[in-house]
Every structure is written in C-alpha cells, then in structure tokens.
Amino acid sequence: MAIYLIRHGETASNAARIVQTPDTPLSERGISQAERLARRLAQEGIREILSSDLPRALMTAERLEAATGASIRPTPLLQERNYGDIRGRPYADIGADILGPDYEPPGGERWSDFHARVDNAWIEVTQAAARSRALAVVTHGLVCHSLATRHLQLPGGFGPTRWGNTSLTIIESHPPWIVRVLNSTAHLDRETVDDVRSRSGL
C-alpha cells in the first residue's frame, strides 16, 4: 500500500503570484484540479485523509473524501510555512527570494521552526500510514519539498524545486519511504494544468 502525498489545488493567489493568506480558498480551476485528482485516486483504497487545516488544502481533501469515502483528519502541522507580515503581498514587491535558505519572514516562521514542525507532521503521517496502509496527505508546496528532501528516498536522489497544484507523489508506506511517483500531474489536462513558469510554489 502507499502514502499519497498531495499539494492543494490552485488558488487565485497562486495564479497572481501573491503570498497566500491563511484563509485563501481554491479558485474554480483549483476545484476542477481537485476533482480530477479525486477521480485518479478513487479506486486506490484510501482509508484516511490527513490534511492541512487551511481552506485550500481542506477543499482539495473534501473532493478526495467524496470520491473515496475516506474521512478527513485536519492538522495544523501540515500547514504551509507562516510568512507573517508579507502574506497578501505580491512576490514582485517583496524584493527578496522568499524561498531562499536565508530568508526569514518578518513576523513569520523561521526555516528551522518550519522544518521541525514538518518533522512532527511526518511522525503523525507515518503513524497514520501504519494504521490505514493507504493514506492520503493533503498539504502545501514547501511541506512537500521539506518531506521530499529530508525524509523520502527519491528517484535519482533529488526532488523538484517546484510542486504543481494537485501534484501527486506516491510513497511506499514503510521505511525506507521509497518514492514510486514524484510530483505527477498526469490527471490534469491543458485547461487545468498550471503554468510552472508563472506560478508560485506555495
């Protein structure tokens, strides 16, 4: 069986390259992406959905719940990095690479604190995977990146720098956590796939 690691669907802030606020919902295209993802996973025997409690992740998880009958368990541990005072601002106005290893957002979460939180989330994920053996995890781009680079055994030894909206990563549900599918958006078509050249990874 497997852990299905999922980034949430697109939001209007993704498309406009604005640092997202916690209450950001999915856009219409994000809902369509989530529905396509749910159809892809409908027959995978998913028994539990562990999700970030932010709306864009929960709205994605709800489409998966409807397709699989699995229950959602929200957790704040799977939230995106807290970018504090710059949330709601366009990337172009910030004047810094907010994804860079040295960037610490004013009023926000330090990288060390973010990674420590993701480590705790991973403990919760692996415990849930041991119970259900087919677990979906709905979260955010930087959480996917942190897990991939620090906890998973990746094909080729390195992961993507950007995670697509509703991208799917399939992980064996036992150590050493080998990734079988990485950052796949094969369920999307020309109208629903996001443009990796213009959209943020958050």
TIZAKOL-908542 format. One record per residue (C-alpha): x, y, z; residue number from 0. Coordinates in nm, 2 decimals. Layout:
// TIZAKOL-908542
<site><px>X</px><py>Y</py><pz>Z</pz><resi>NUM</resi></site>
...
// end
This chain:
// TIZAKOL-908542
<site><px>0.00</px><py>0.00</py><pz>0.00</pz><resi>0</resi></site>
<site><px>0.11</px><py>0.36</py><pz>-0.01</pz><resi>1</resi></site>
<site><px>0.11</px><py>0.72</py><pz>0.12</pz><resi>2</resi></site>
<site><px>-0.04</px><py>0.96</py><pz>-0.14</pz><resi>3</resi></site>
<site><px>0.13</px><py>1.30</py><pz>-0.08</pz><resi>4</resi></site>
<site><px>-0.07</px><py>1.58</py><pz>-0.25</pz><resi>5</resi></site>
<site><px>-0.03</px><py>1.95</py><pz>-0.29</pz><resi>6</resi></site>
<site><px>-0.36</px><py>2.15</py><pz>-0.28</pz><resi>7</resi></site>
<site><px>-0.53</px><py>2.28</py><pz>-0.59</pz><resi>8</resi></site>
<site><px>-0.47</px><py>2.63</py><pz>-0.74</pz><resi>9</resi></site>
<site><px>-0.59</px><py>2.95</py><pz>-0.58</pz><resi>10</resi></site>
<site><px>-0.63</px><py>3.30</py><pz>-0.72</pz><resi>11</resi></site>
<site><px>-0.32</px><py>3.40</py><pz>-0.52</pz><resi>12</resi></site>
<site><px>-0.11</px><py>3.12</py><pz>-0.69</pz><resi>13</resi></site>
<site><px>-0.21</px><py>3.25</py><pz>-1.03</pz><resi>14</resi></site>
<site><px>-0.14</px><py>3.61</py><pz>-0.94</pz><resi>15</resi></site>
<site><px>0.19</px><py>3.54</py><pz>-0.76</pz><resi>16</resi></site>
<site><px>0.07</px><py>3.67</py><pz>-0.43</pz><resi>17</resi></site>
<site><px>0.20</px><py>3.53</py><pz>-0.10</pz><resi>18</resi></site>
<site><px>-0.11</px><py>3.35</py><pz>0.03</pz><resi>19</resi></site>
<site><px>-0.30</px><py>3.44</py><pz>0.34</pz><resi>20</resi></site>
<site><px>-0.43</px><py>3.15</py><pz>0.56</pz><resi>21</resi></site>
<site><px>-0.80</px><py>3.19</py><pz>0.45</pz><resi>22</resi></site>
<site><px>-0.73</px><py>3.16</py><pz>0.08</pz><resi>23</resi></site>
<site><px>-0.98</px><py>2.92</py><pz>-0.09</pz><resi>24</resi></site>
<site><px>-0.94</px><py>2.72</py><pz>-0.41</pz><resi>25</resi></site>
<site><px>-1.02</px><py>2.90</py><pz>-0.73</pz><resi>26</resi></site>
<site><px>-1.26</px><py>2.75</py><pz>-0.98</pz><resi>27</resi></site>
<site><px>-0.97</px><py>2.59</py><pz>-1.16</pz><resi>28</resi></site>
<site><px>-0.83</px><py>2.47</py><pz>-0.83</pz><resi>29</resi></site>
<site><px>-1.17</px><py>2.29</py><pz>-0.76</pz><resi>30</resi></site>
<site><px>-1.16</px><py>2.13</py><pz>-1.11</pz><resi>31</resi></site>
<site><px>-0.80</px><py>2.02</py><pz>-1.05</pz><resi>32</resi></site>
<site><px>-0.90</px><py>1.86</py><pz>-0.71</pz><resi>33</resi></site>
<site><px>-1.19</px><py>1.68</py><pz>-0.88</pz><resi>34</resi></site>
<site><px>-0.96</px><py>1.54</py><pz>-1.14</pz><resi>35</resi></site>
<site><px>-0.72</px><py>1.42</py><pz>-0.87</pz><resi>36</resi></site>
<site><px>-1.00</px><py>1.26</py><pz>-0.68</pz><resi>37</resi></site>
<site><px>-1.11</px><py>1.06</py><pz>-0.99</pz><resi>38</resi></site>
<site><px>-0.75</px><py>0.95</py><pz>-1.03</pz><resi>39</resi></site>
<site><px>-0.74</px><py>0.81</py><pz>-0.68</pz><resi>40</resi></site>
<site><px>-1.10</px><py>0.69</py><pz>-0.64</pz><resi>41</resi></site>
<site><px>-1.00</px><py>0.32</py><pz>-0.67</pz><resi>42</resi></site>
<site><px>-0.68</px><py>0.32</py><pz>-0.47</pz><resi>43</resi></site>
<site><px>-0.84</px><py>0.20</py><pz>-0.15</pz><resi>44</resi></site>
<site><px>-0.76</px><py>0.52</py><pz>0.05</pz><resi>45</resi></site>
<site><px>-0.89</px><py>0.48</py><pz>0.41</pz><resi>46</resi></site>
<site><px>-0.79</px><py>0.80</py><pz>0.57</pz><resi>47</resi></site>
<site><px>-0.71</px><py>1.16</py><pz>0.46</pz><resi>48</resi></site>
<site><px>-0.47</px><py>1.36</py><pz>0.67</pz><resi>49</resi></site>
<site><px>-0.49</px><py>1.73</py><pz>0.57</pz><resi>50</resi></site>
<site><px>-0.36</px><py>2.07</py><pz>0.65</pz><resi>51</resi></site>
<site><px>-0.64</px><py>2.26</py><pz>0.82</pz><resi>52</resi></site>
<site><px>-0.60</px><py>2.56</py><pz>0.58</pz><resi>53</resi></site>
<site><px>-0.90</px><py>2.61</py><pz>0.34</pz><resi>54</resi></site>
<site><px>-0.72</px><py>2.55</py><pz>0.02</pz><resi>55</resi></site>
<site><px>-0.60</px><py>2.21</py><pz>0.15</pz><resi>56</resi></site>
<site><px>-0.93</px><py>2.11</py><pz>0.31</pz><resi>57</resi></site>
<site><px>-1.12</px><py>2.20</py><pz>-0.01</pz><resi>58</resi></site>
<site><px>-0.89</px><py>1.97</py><pz>-0.20</pz><resi>59</resi></site>
<site><px>-0.93</px><py>1.69</py><pz>0.06</pz><resi>60</resi></site>
<site><px>-1.31</px><py>1.72</py><pz>0.05</pz><resi>61</resi></site>
<site><px>-1.31</px><py>1.62</py><pz>-0.32</pz><resi>62</resi></site>
<site><px>-1.10</px><py>1.32</py><pz>-0.23</pz><resi>63</resi></site>
<site><px>-1.33</px><py>1.24</py><pz>0.06</pz><resi>64</resi></site>
<site><px>-1.63</px><py>1.24</py><pz>-0.18</pz><resi>65</resi></site>
<site><px>-1.46</px><py>1.01</py><pz>-0.43</pz><resi>66</resi></site>
<site><px>-1.32</px><py>0.76</py><pz>-0.18</pz><resi>67</resi></site>
<site><px>-1.54</px><py>0.77</py><pz>0.13</pz><resi>68</resi></site>
<site><px>-1.23</px><py>0.81</py><pz>0.35</pz><resi>69</resi></site>
<site><px>-1.26</px><py>1.05</py><pz>0.64</pz><resi>70</resi></site>
<site><px>-1.06</px><py>1.37</py><pz>0.67</pz><resi>71</resi></site>
<site><px>-0.84</px><py>1.44</py><pz>0.98</pz><resi>72</resi></site>
<site><px>-0.72</px><py>1.80</py><pz>0.98</pz><resi>73</resi></site>
<site><px>-0.40</px><py>1.90</py><pz>1.14</pz><resi>74</resi></site>
<site><px>-0.21</px><py>2.24</py><pz>1.17</pz><resi>75</resi></site>
<site><px>0.12</px><py>2.05</py><pz>1.15</pz><resi>76</resi></site>
<site><px>0.07</px><py>2.02</py><pz>0.77</pz><resi>77</resi></site>
<site><px>0.01</px><py>2.40</py><pz>0.72</pz><resi>78</resi></site>
<site><px>0.23</px><py>2.59</py><pz>0.48</pz><resi>79</resi></site>
<site><px>0.52</px><py>2.79</py><pz>0.62</pz><resi>80</resi></site>
<site><px>0.39</px><py>3.10</py><pz>0.80</pz><resi>81</resi></site>
<site><px>0.52</px><py>3.40</py><pz>0.61</pz><resi>82</resi></site>
<site><px>0.40</px><py>3.65</py><pz>0.87</pz><resi>83</resi></site>
<site><px>0.39</px><py>4.02</py><pz>0.76</pz><resi>84</resi></site>
<site><px>0.44</px><py>3.96</py><pz>0.39</pz><resi>85</resi></site>
<site><px>0.13</px><py>3.75</py><pz>0.34</pz><resi>86</resi></site>
<site><px>-0.11</px><py>3.91</py><pz>0.10</pz><resi>87</resi></site>
<site><px>0.18</px><py>4.09</py><pz>-0.09</pz><resi>88</resi></site>
<site><px>0.28</px><py>4.03</py><pz>-0.45</pz><resi>89</resi></site>
<site><px>0.61</px><py>3.85</py><pz>-0.49</pz><resi>90</resi></site>
<site><px>0.74</px><py>4.13</py><pz>-0.72</pz><resi>91</resi></site>
<site><px>0.70</px><py>4.39</py><pz>-0.44</pz><resi>92</resi></site>
<site><px>0.90</px><py>4.20</py><pz>-0.17</pz><resi>93</resi></site>
<site><px>1.25</px><py>4.24</py><pz>-0.32</pz><resi>94</resi></site>
<site><px>1.38</px><py>3.91</py><pz>-0.19</pz><resi>95</resi></site>
<site><px>1.37</px><py>3.54</py><pz>-0.27</pz><resi>96</resi></site>
<site><px>1.13</px><py>3.42</py><pz>0.00</pz><resi>97</resi></site>
<site><px>1.20</px><py>3.06</py><pz>-0.09</pz><resi>98</resi></site>
<site><px>1.58</px><py>3.11</py><pz>-0.03</pz><resi>99</resi></site>
<site><px>1.75</px><py>2.93</py><pz>0.26</pz><resi>100</resi></site>
<site><px>1.85</px><py>3.26</py><pz>0.43</pz><resi>101</resi></site>
<site><px>1.51</px><py>3.43</py><pz>0.41</pz><resi>102</resi></site>
<site><px>1.33</px><py>3.47</py><pz>0.74</pz><resi>103</resi></site>
<site><px>0.99</px><py>3.65</py><pz>0.70</pz><resi>104</resi></site>
<site><px>0.92</px><py>3.94</py><pz>0.94</pz><resi>105</resi></site>
<site><px>0.66</px><py>3.82</py><pz>1.20</pz><resi>106</resi></site>
<site><px>0.67</px><py>3.47</py><pz>1.04</pz><resi>107</resi></site>
<site><px>0.82</px><py>3.12</py><pz>1.09</pz><resi>108</resi></site>
<site><px>1.19</px><py>3.06</py><pz>1.07</pz><resi>109</resi></site>
<site><px>1.31</px><py>2.78</py><pz>0.84</pz><resi>110</resi></site>
<site><px>1.43</px><py>2.58</py><pz>1.14</pz><resi>111</resi></site>
<site><px>1.09</px><py>2.60</py><pz>1.31</pz><resi>112</resi></site>
<site><px>0.91</px><py>2.51</py><pz>0.99</pz><resi>113</resi></site>
<site><px>1.13</px><py>2.20</py><pz>0.94</pz><resi>114</resi></site>
<site><px>1.08</px><py>2.10</py><pz>1.30</pz><resi>115</resi></site>
<site><px>0.70</px><py>2.12</py><pz>1.26</pz><resi>116</resi></site>
<site><px>0.72</px><py>1.92</py><pz>0.94</pz><resi>117</resi></site>
<site><px>0.92</px><py>1.66</py><pz>1.12</pz><resi>118</resi></site>
<site><px>0.64</px><py>1.63</py><pz>1.37</pz><resi>119</resi></site>
<site><px>0.39</px><py>1.61</py><pz>1.09</pz><resi>120</resi></site>
<site><px>0.59</px><py>1.32</py><pz>0.94</pz><resi>121</resi></site>
<site><px>0.57</px><py>1.13</py><pz>1.26</pz><resi>122</resi></site>
<site><px>0.19</px><py>1.17</py><pz>1.25</pz><resi>123</resi></site>
<site><px>0.18</px><py>1.07</py><pz>0.88</pz><resi>124</resi></site>
<site><px>0.38</px><py>0.75</py><pz>0.94</pz><resi>125</resi></site>
<site><px>0.17</px><py>0.65</py><pz>1.24</pz><resi>126</resi></site>
<site><px>-0.15</px><py>0.70</py><pz>1.03</pz><resi>127</resi></site>
<site><px>0.01</px><py>0.50</py><pz>0.74</pz><resi>128</resi></site>
<site><px>0.08</px><py>0.21</py><pz>0.98</pz><resi>129</resi></site>
<site><px>-0.29</px><py>0.21</py><pz>1.07</pz><resi>130</resi></site>
<site><px>-0.45</px><py>0.25</py><pz>0.73</pz><resi>131</resi></site>
<site><px>-0.19</px><py>0.13</py><pz>0.49</pz><resi>132</resi></site>
<site><px>-0.35</px><py>0.36</py><pz>0.22</pz><resi>133</resi></site>
<site><px>-0.32</px><py>0.72</py><pz>0.34</pz><resi>134</resi></site>
<site><px>-0.37</px><py>1.05</py><pz>0.15</pz><resi>135</resi></site>
<site><px>-0.19</px><py>1.35</py><pz>0.28</pz><resi>136</resi></site>
<site><px>-0.31</px><py>1.69</py><pz>0.15</pz><resi>137</resi></site>
<site><px>-0.07</px><py>1.98</py><pz>0.22</pz><resi>138</resi></site>
<site><px>0.14</px><py>2.26</py><pz>0.06</pz><resi>139</resi></site>
<site><px>0.43</px><py>2.30</py><pz>-0.17</pz><resi>140</resi></site>
<site><px>0.70</px><py>2.38</py><pz>0.09</pz><resi>141</resi></site>
<site><px>0.58</px><py>2.09</py><pz>0.31</pz><resi>142</resi></site>
<site><px>0.61</px><py>1.85</py><pz>0.01</pz><resi>143</resi></site>
<site><px>0.96</px><py>1.99</py><pz>-0.05</pz><resi>144</resi></site>
<site><px>1.07</px><py>1.95</py><pz>0.31</pz><resi>145</resi></site>
<site><px>0.94</px><py>1.60</py><pz>0.33</pz><resi>146</resi></site>
<site><px>1.10</px><py>1.50</py><pz>0.00</pz><resi>147</resi></site>
<site><px>1.44</px><py>1.64</py><pz>0.07</pz><resi>148</resi></site>
<site><px>1.46</px><py>1.53</py><pz>0.44</pz><resi>149</resi></site>
<site><px>1.26</px><py>1.21</py><pz>0.48</pz><resi>150</resi></site>
<site><px>1.20</px><py>1.04</py><pz>0.15</pz><resi>151</resi></site>
<site><px>1.41</px><py>0.82</py><pz>-0.08</pz><resi>152</resi></site>
<site><px>1.38</px><py>1.00</py><pz>-0.42</pz><resi>153</resi></site>
<site><px>1.44</px><py>0.86</py><pz>-0.77</pz><resi>154</resi></site>
<site><px>1.77</px><py>1.00</py><pz>-0.88</pz><resi>155</resi></site>
<site><px>1.84</px><py>1.13</py><pz>-0.53</pz><resi>156</resi></site>
<site><px>1.69</px><py>1.48</py><pz>-0.57</pz><resi>157</resi></site>
<site><px>1.34</px><py>1.63</py><pz>-0.59</pz><resi>158</resi></site>
<site><px>1.18</px><py>1.91</py><pz>-0.79</pz><resi>159</resi></site>
<site><px>1.22</px><py>2.27</py><pz>-0.70</pz><resi>160</resi></site>
<site><px>0.85</px><py>2.34</py><pz>-0.76</pz><resi>161</resi></site>
<site><px>0.54</px><py>2.13</py><pz>-0.68</pz><resi>162</resi></site>
<site><px>0.25</px><py>2.15</py><pz>-0.92</pz><resi>163</resi></site>
<site><px>-0.11</px><py>2.22</py><pz>-0.80</pz><resi>164</resi></site>
<site><px>-0.27</px><py>1.88</py><pz>-0.70</pz><resi>165</resi></site>
<site><px>0.06</px><py>1.71</py><pz>-0.78</pz><resi>166</resi></site>
<site><px>0.07</px><py>1.35</py><pz>-0.66</pz><resi>167</resi></site>
<site><px>0.37</px><py>1.18</py><pz>-0.50</pz><resi>168</resi></site>
<site><px>0.33</px><py>0.81</py><pz>-0.42</pz><resi>169</resi></site>
<site><px>0.55</px><py>0.68</py><pz>-0.14</pz><resi>170</resi></site>
<site><px>0.58</px><py>0.32</py><pz>-0.01</pz><resi>171</resi></site>
<site><px>0.40</px><py>0.31</py><pz>0.32</pz><resi>172</resi></site>
<site><px>0.70</px><py>0.17</py><pz>0.52</pz><resi>173</resi></site>
<site><px>1.07</px><py>0.26</py><pz>0.56</pz><resi>174</resi></site>
<site><px>1.29</px><py>0.35</py><pz>0.38</pz><resi>175</resi></site>
<site><px>1.00</px><py>0.55</py><pz>0.23</pz><resi>176</resi></site>
<site><px>1.08</px><py>0.50</py><pz>-0.13</pz><resi>177</resi></site>
<site><px>0.91</px><py>0.73</py><pz>-0.38</pz><resi>178</resi></site>
<site><px>0.74</px><py>0.55</py><pz>-0.67</pz><resi>179</resi></site>
<site><px>0.58</px><py>0.85</py><pz>-0.84</pz><resi>180</resi></site>
<site><px>0.71</px><py>1.20</py><pz>-0.79</pz><resi>181</resi></site>
<site><px>0.52</px><py>1.53</py><pz>-0.84</pz><resi>182</resi></site>
<site><px>0.28</px><py>1.39</py><pz>-1.10</pz><resi>183</resi></site>
<site><px>0.00</px><py>1.60</py><pz>-1.25</pz><resi>184</resi></site>
<site><px>-0.09</px><py>1.34</py><pz>-1.52</pz><resi>185</resi></site>
<site><px>-0.46</px><py>1.37</py><pz>-1.41</pz><resi>186</resi></site>
<site><px>-0.47</px><py>1.73</py><pz>-1.54</pz><resi>187</resi></site>
<site><px>-0.53</px><py>1.85</py><pz>-1.90</pz><resi>188</resi></site>
<site><px>-0.44</px><py>2.16</py><pz>-2.09</pz><resi>189</resi></site>
<site><px>-0.72</px><py>2.37</py><pz>-1.93</pz><resi>190</resi></site>
<site><px>-0.64</px><py>2.26</py><pz>-1.57</pz><resi>191</resi></site>
<site><px>-0.27</px><py>2.22</py><pz>-1.55</pz><resi>192</resi></site>
<site><px>-0.09</px><py>2.52</py><pz>-1.40</pz><resi>193</resi></site>
<site><px>0.19</px><py>2.71</py><pz>-1.58</pz><resi>194</resi></site>
<site><px>0.51</px><py>2.63</py><pz>-1.40</pz><resi>195</resi></site>
<site><px>0.68</px><py>2.94</py><pz>-1.55</pz><resi>196</resi></site>
<site><px>0.44</px><py>3.18</py><pz>-1.38</pz><resi>197</resi></site>
<site><px>0.30</px><py>3.03</py><pz>-1.06</pz><resi>198</resi></site>
<site><px>0.45</px><py>3.02</py><pz>-0.71</pz><resi>199</resi></site>
<site><px>0.52</px><py>2.70</py><pz>-0.52</pz><resi>200</resi></site>
<site><px>0.33</px><py>2.80</py><pz>-0.20</pz><resi>201</resi></site>
// end
